């Protein structure tokens, strides 16, 4: 194939097709919040609650430490390489081209499987509201919805994300007010942080490895580097600020829930535990509103992940690590990598029928944490010894180690497929282009 890695011409990123710069820091933060979800800890609340023996707040805060350190590494690397390839570009140009290829290939599991599991979750949640509609119809609807949202210009996506973030913020405020009104004295205000009768380090570690799912998606901000004004400054600020905002907001949300729901009381459904907590705090109206809010939030998350995955594929295609004719294509009108959007949309549709939510989530973590380890290593090499990337490296490596055996086996198979493809196309040692995609403000 003429556009495969072995025969693709060496074209600098700066001379290839480029995305359109139109986002400021505010729009970037709103998009980051929606990619992660302001309600991010709610879907996993029950699982972390059971695993960590009630220490959800502490697990969220420990996870925030590792993710903010990794966010700092992403921001520092974006100052050097403000292009759409994200981990692929940072690791490839700093450590080794093939290491960058593997980082990008691993991160594809994160970006591609996120919209897949969001399609599955949304389809099941919508089925609870409208049980007469078959699951297959919901899968088709949400896969098409995510795809359609990402085929628009990035400015339209940013405006939609601002409205979603504001709507979810209103429901969160309602939940906090209902929690306060439902409390009955006496209340142990410190128990959600630490309960000596329940704390166990092994359980807490396992719970924390799941709680970090709260932050998955922050790295997608760096894939917007070519669509942001002043990316060398705004990507660093936006990535770290989004992690901080999500961490503080998530800690408040789960703290309120733990005050309402005591340790030892079983949930009617662990996957929708936070919705049941909302029902206890605010009654049926809050129960149904929270259920709908989480559905809308997951639509935002799935749409954002699809856009980030399309841009990662674009970065890899433009460099020639994937067939440039397809993956390096930009729609001439919208300046969106539309073929990649369509590809991930098709995978989301197919995955809705073939992949379970649990397996998809485990595979997502496998790719995400490998990519995070690579970016932290790249930041240490590029900028010299610094405690922030070092902490991020240790935390992400530990979390990867805590993944299930199944996730590691299937993830390993995915990496082997990537290696086989690179070997077959002669791309195991080919250097990446050294050009910089940021040659000025393009408007």
URZI-V783329 format. One line per field, one symbol per residue. ss: DSSP state (2 for helix, 1 for strand, 0 for the rest). A space follows every 10 residues. Layout:
ss->???
//
This chain:
ss->0000000000 0022200000 0010222222 2222220002 2222222222 2000022222 2222222222 2222222222 0000002222 2222002222 2222222222 2222222222 2222222220 0000222222 2222222222 0002222222 2222222222 2222222222 2200000000 0000000000 2222222222 2222200222 2222222100 2222222222 2222222222 2222222222 0000000002 2222222222 2222222222 2222222222 2222222222 2222222220 0002222000 0000000222 2222222222 2222002222 2222222222 2222222222 2220002222 2222222222 2000222222 2222222222 2222000000 0000000000 000
//
